[in-house]
Amino acid sequence: MHSIFISYRREDAKAWAFSLKRDLAKLFGDNEVFWDEDTLEPGRWREQIKQGLKPCKAMLVVIGPRWKDIAEARGGAGTLIEKDVHFQEIVQGLEQRQTTVIPVLFEKASMPGRALLPPQVQGLCDQQTRKIGDNSIFYLAGLNRLVKELEQLTGLKARSLVRNVVDWTTPGVAGALTLLFTVFFYLDDNPLTKPGEYLALLLVALLVTWCIRTAWNKLRGKHERAEPQE
């Protein structure tokens, strides 16, 4: 049985939803987080989703920057619920008294207005939102707050602190670049002699690594968000 259900639109926020699922699974365990691609078995997938949501005490509705545009393109307030699985999940979550629905906004996403949603889904606008930033610092800050609230809602205890989920790639690569530059200066007969020079070199290496990594994550996110709907 799962305690946390993640609902998202593939064409809007699959990359962010996956990041959230990955980190919550590390903290609470895979069995506590319902993620369709990992959880669904062969057979009637709609029924499996319905049954998977029933025991959940928290439902995270992941909303990206294209969520409102997609909702409007599908008919806005006139969207047929039976033809929209994402809306079906939200309706069930809102109807379950034991389930707290939390809209999780990523990047520059904002909550849609009631007029854009079918009547059965408009209750989503009454739920308190949580914002998770796009870069690592703001992402971890938002995740840390969300994890604490999920602990209270579900009665679960996170296995480790959120800071242990930090990706050490950037400082690691920066350290390697600093070492490489240091060796280069020695071979070039211009050795670094002052502590301040090492610090400046490390800061430059960190900045270069962070810029490259940020650009790569942006490109990767655009590629993943461009994946067509199944």
C-alpha positions, 0 to 999 in steps of 0.5 A: 500500500502506498501513502503518497500518490504523484499525479502529473501530465506527461506532456507538461511535467514528467521530468519534474514529477520523476525528480520528485518521485526519485527523491521521495522514494529515497527518503520514504521508500519505493513502496510508499510512493505511487508512480505509474511507470513503476507501479502499474502491472499488466492488466486494467491500468485505470482500475489499478490507478484508482485502487492505488490512490485509495489508501494514499494520505497525500496526493501531489499534483505536479503542475508545470508551466504548460499545465494551464495551456494544455487544460485550455486546449483540451476544452477548459471548463468543458473538458470531459472528465472521463477522457482525461486521466489526470483530471480523474485522479484529481477528482478522486483525490479531492473526494477522498476525505483521508487524502490531502491534495497538494498542488506542487508548482515547478519553475514558473508555473501558477495555479489555474483559475476556476473558470479554466477547470471543469466543475469537478476539478475546481476544488483543486484551487482551494488547496494550499500550493507548494513551490519547488524551484528549478535550480538545486538550491531552491529545489532542495529548499522546497523539497525539504518543506514538502517532506516535513509536511508529508511526514505529518500527513502520512505518519512516515519518517524520512529515512535520511535528511534531504541534504543527503540527496544533494548531487555532489557532481558540481563540487566534485567536477570543480575540484577536479578542474582546480587540480587540473589547472594547478598541475597546468600552472606548475608545468608552465613554470608559474606555480600558485604560491598564495592561498588566495590564488587557490581559492580564486581558482576554485571559485572560477572552477565552481562557476564554470562547472555550475554554468555548464551543468545548468545549461545541460539540465535546461537542455535535458529538461526541454528534451524530456518535456517534449516527449509526446503523450502516450 
